[in-house]
Amino acid sequence: MRETRFEPENLWGYAKRLRFVRQTIAEAFPARAVYSLRMLDVGCGNGSQLAVPLARGGLQVTGIDTHAPSVEHARRIAKDLPNARFVCGRVEELEAEPFDVMILSEVLEHVTEPRALLSASVKHMSRDGIVIVTVPNGYGEFEVDSWLFRQLRLQKIMDALKSKVSPASNGSGARTSGEEHGAEAAMAATDNHESGHVQFFTRKRLHSIFAECGLEAYSEAAASFISGPVVAYTLARSAKFIEWNAHVSDYLPLALSSGWYFALRRRRDGNASGVGE
């Protein structure tokens, strides 16, 4: 899959995640031309971090999300891409031909019935298709860091400091000063900032959900090492830390990562229940 631009890394490992998705798709369909592959991004947000870059690489991309402002934002970003379309609605109501690639990235933790959403999404997958799921470590550094940030009310302190020293901005949400690798390094992947995490996953629980949906993981990888808001306002000011943070998790146990990436396919035994590990 060709890449049309370089994506700089950030605290949350957006570039690392995009590389995982691109590599997984390329390895799953080595004999297919990229422009022949159909992808559905469920819970696509504004598309800025996955759907749009993948469309720019040649994939036929459909993004679906229930948050209208995010979908409208995605349509503006992708206005020059005839191979990208964005739909506001529920995946259960989508009418479309089967997709080769299904993506549910950073979405399962936001819904009350993650198994139901994954199951409904898989119904749109072609017979030989793949599913890519990315999700935070429910008991990792990000969740602990975020809890401390809220409990200590640190946002008020940060807002006060930012009001005194406001770095230059290019108008797109990305900083143009020396802090471009910090807390506001990349455009947010969604405009829906009211939807918090309601699920806190372990890998064991995720594998169980996958199995219940008739899927099995054939590849797993780690997201960045640490990525909570306290880190975002401190260590993430350093570009060297950002790069180290994305790479070091590849050499640590998956339990220590801030999140996980999974490549999934239909279970070969046809069993849609059970627990994988």
C-alpha angles and dihedrals in degrees: 000000000000120000117217098192143015115257112209116223124249139185094277095051096243093156091047091051092049091051090051091052094047093047093046092052093046092050094045094052107029094155097045125093109239093235089060094059119098118208131189118200108199112203090012096171110195092334095233098124104038119359098049097043089048091049089050086055090059106265120138097242132195118180124193129189136156093223107092098198091053092050092049089050090051091052090053093049092048098041091119094050115088089183094061127075130171126207128196109217147063123309089229089065098044116120111202145120116273118285128227094211128037119192127192104173121177091338109101092070090059099056132076094222108039094165091054092050093048091046092050090049094050089057087071094054123107120242094262096031130127135223124217116199126182121185139162121259099256092212099033135109095279094060094043092046091048092049092052090046091056097041093050091043090230093159090076090054092048092048090052092051092047091052089058096046113028113181121218117270132201091218096253097088094264120112120239098193126084089285096071090121094053136090095311097038099130139028108269112257091230138027090215102096095160095070108090132181115288097166125061109193136202119197090246092057092046093052088050091053091047091052092048087056092051094255136124129197114238096173134029132181140175127252118214120316102242127004114157126132095260089056090043092059095043124024094021090072086081120082089202090055090050092056093043091048092055095047105038094065089066088069098044132077111278089241089070095054121102089230146352140237121211131191110201139185135178114290110259093217090057091232114144098190138059139069126282126195 
